[in-house]
Amino acid sequence: MTENKRTVQKYMDGFRRSDHEAILSCLTEDIEWEMPGAFRLAGKQAFDREIENEAFVGRPAITVSRMTEEDDVVVAEGSVRSERKSGGFLNGVFCDVFVMQRGKIKRLTSYFTELK
């Protein structure tokens, strides 16, 4: 496994454990995170605030089904299940595109679809 893929794996593992320190250690200082149509964040502090969204409880179950890399771009596809604070669960699929810089995540674009 390449250094870039190991970083993305560590990032995903951090989200599974809600481990802010592990997640933030994978990011560049000037990280950008965009979910088209939902939000755009810049910087580690803004990113840190989104790690545990107030609409959910517990830790998300994240499954990565495929990870592909070309040059300094890693694409991870998978599914996520998370318990809603208001009741029920969020079930969805994602495709995350990570632009890497020296083994860290510089830009993340997350495409997400909720499954009903």
Backbone torsions as a table, in degrees:
resi	resn	phi	psi	omega
1	MET	NA	138.6	-178.6
2	THR	-75.8	165.2	177.1
3	GLU	-58.9	-42.4	-179.7
4	ASN	-63.0	-43.8	178.8
5	LYS	-66.7	-36.9	176.7
6	ARG	-62.5	-39.0	177.9
7	THR	-63.5	-45.0	179.1
8	VAL	-63.7	-40.2	177.3
9	GLN	-61.6	-44.6	178.0
10	LYS	-61.6	-40.4	177.6
11	TYR	-60.6	-48.8	179.5
12	MET	-62.8	-43.4	177.9
13	ASP	-60.5	-39.5	177.5
14	GLY	-60.5	-42.5	177.6
15	PHE	-65.0	-38.8	179.1
16	ARG	-61.4	-29.2	-178.3
17	ARG	-102.9	0.0	-173.3
18	SER	53.3	42.0	-176.9
19	ASP	-96.4	92.0	-176.5
20	HIS	-56.0	-45.9	-176.5
21	GLU	-60.2	-44.5	179.9
22	ALA	-64.0	-43.5	-179.6
23	ILE	-63.7	-50.8	-176.5
24	LEU	-63.4	-28.8	179.1
25	SER	-68.7	-14.7	-179.9
26	CYS	-88.9	-6.8	-170.8
27	LEU	-106.9	149.9	169.3
28	THR	-75.7	161.7	179.7
29	GLU	-61.5	-34.2	-176.3
30	ASP	-100.0	32.4	-179.7
31	ILE	-51.1	141.4	171.8
32	GLU	-123.2	135.4	178.6
33	TRP	-131.2	124.5	179.5
34	GLU	-128.5	135.7	168.1
35	MET	-118.9	100.2	-174.5
36	PRO	-49.8	129.9	-179.7
37	GLY	84.9	-6.6	-177.0
38	ALA	-121.2	-54.8	-178.9
39	PHE	-164.0	166.2	173.7
40	ARG	-143.8	125.9	-178.2
41	LEU	-122.0	153.3	175.8
42	ALA	-137.2	131.5	176.4
43	GLY	95.5	153.9	-178.0
44	LYS	-63.4	-37.3	-177.7
45	GLN	-63.4	-44.8	177.7
46	ALA	-64.7	-40.1	179.2
47	PHE	-62.4	-44.4	-178.7
48	ASP	-57.6	-38.7	-179.2
49	ARG	-66.6	-22.5	-178.1
50	GLU	-93.9	-5.8	-177.3
51	ILE	-60.9	-43.4	177.1
52	GLU	-118.6	100.6	-177.7
53	ASN	-74.7	134.8	-176.4
54	GLU	-64.1	-16.3	-179.5
55	ALA	-79.6	-5.9	-174.6
56	PHE	-126.4	157.1	176.7
57	VAL	-122.9	156.5	178.4
58	GLY	71.9	-163.6	-177.5
59	ARG	-110.4	143.6	-179.6
60	PRO	-74.6	147.4	171.8
61	ALA	-94.7	110.2	-176.3
62	ILE	-113.6	128.0	176.4
63	THR	-120.5	122.1	175.4
64	VAL	-95.5	119.2	-177.7
65	SER	-93.6	-23.8	179.3
66	ARG	-157.5	140.5	175.6
67	MET	-133.2	125.7	-177.5
68	THR	-126.4	144.9	-178.9
69	GLU	-134.6	138.1	170.7
70	GLU	-143.5	128.2	-175.5
71	ASP	53.0	-123.0	-180.0
72	ASP	-107.4	36.0	177.5
73	VAL	-126.6	127.7	175.6
74	VAL	-116.9	131.6	177.2
75	VAL	-113.6	125.7	178.3
76	ALA	-118.8	127.7	177.0
77	GLU	-113.7	146.7	178.1
78	GLY	178.6	-160.2	-178.8
79	SER	-133.8	159.0	179.7
80	VAL	-141.6	144.8	175.3
81	ARG	-135.7	128.4	-178.2
82	SER	-143.3	141.8	-178.7
83	GLU	-80.0	130.2	178.3
84	ARG	-81.7	140.9	176.9
85	LYS	-61.6	-32.5	-178.8
86	SER	-81.9	-2.8	-179.1
87	GLY	111.6	148.9	-179.6
88	GLY	80.8	-170.9	-176.1
89	PHE	-130.8	151.4	169.0
90	LEU	-96.9	123.1	175.4
91	ASN	-120.7	129.6	-178.8
92	GLY	-157.8	173.7	175.6
93	VAL	-121.6	150.4	-177.5
94	PHE	-137.3	159.0	168.6
95	CYS	-135.8	111.7	-179.8
96	ASP	-104.3	129.6	178.1
97	VAL	-110.2	114.2	-177.4
98	PHE	-104.6	121.8	171.6
99	VAL	-96.5	122.7	-172.1
100	MET	-103.1	152.4	174.9
101	GLN	-141.7	113.9	-179.9
102	ARG	50.2	45.0	174.7
103	GLY	81.7	7.1	178.1
104	LYS	-123.9	159.2	-179.3
105	ILE	-83.1	119.8	-179.8
106	LYS	-99.0	-35.9	-179.0
107	ARG	-145.0	137.3	177.8
108	LEU	-129.3	126.1	171.4
109	THR	-114.7	121.4	-177.5
110	SER	-109.8	121.2	173.9
111	TYR	-104.5	126.7	-172.6
112	PHE	-137.1	138.2	174.6
113	THR	-130.5	126.4	176.4
114	GLU	-79.2	135.2	176.4
115	LEU	-95.0	129.6	-179.2
116	LYS	-94.7	NA	NA
